Amino acid sequence: MHRALPNLLMSKSTNSLPAFLHFARTQLRNASHRDLLRFRYSSPRRPPRRPNWLDSINGNVIFVAIIAINAGVFLLWQGAKSTYQTTRDPTLWIFLRNNFLVNWENITSGRVWTLITSCFSHQDIEHALFNGLSFYFMAPGVMQVLGNSRFLGLYFLGGIASSVTSLVWNRFYKHEFNFSSHGASGAILATIAFYACAFPRTKFLIFFVIPCPAWAFLPGILAFDVYRSVTDARTRTDTAGHVGGMMSGIGFFLWRVALRR
């Protein structure tokens, strides 16, 4: 997630995930068949889950829909900036600020939907591209493992947990009253954390080149974001939100494992 700056014409350039931990793809084939079978079928005594209408939809439809919503909101932000610059009309900007940023004012004013809508909101092209690339390479593998409905549950859980963690941390620990946050990083990091827990021998590519096993990648990025949350007061990346997203993904994995015992 990113902090949204109060200046109307200010744009952000810091990408949402720590720079040295960007990855280009995951290698599902590197996870052993034993891992996959243990995760998906560890309890034969449980009856098979009845399919619902979400799971009957082609997963590509959900995948494209999430990308399209993010792209649409991004274009609205660009339109709002352009409109204000040319006509000085802030109407669209105010609408987006009130409905697609998560901040203390929006929540206390009753706009609780921003806990979710902020996860589809990006103002910068760099922010949108990095999160879009991460989602593109990460989401299909997780969707294949979980199915559509559980994937959406994980995705929205990560987004909400990220928003709540960001609000609480910045309001009560850092005592910042005017911050705003947005971006899909928390939801995406929830899927990354879940996948890393389910397939710890999977390789992530750091800098798109350097292979790193998931069992090392996840603790590394989690420790990095915890450190930055505590020590870096000037970062424009919402690292507390990142931590909330990752912890929700880990929790989701543990919950799924517990259900199979």
NORVENWO-V499456 format. One record per helix or strand of 2 or more residues. SS is the DSSP state (a for helix, b for strand). FROM is the first residue (numbers start at 1). LEN is the number of residues. If there is no record, write none. Layout:
ss:from:len
SS:FROM:LEN
SS:FROM:LEN
This chain:
ss:from:len
b:2:3
a:19:3
b:23:4
a:28:3
a:33:9
a:59:29
a:91:9
a:104:5
a:114:7
a:125:22
a:148:26
b:180:3
a:185:14
b:203:4
b:210:4
a:214:18
a:239:21
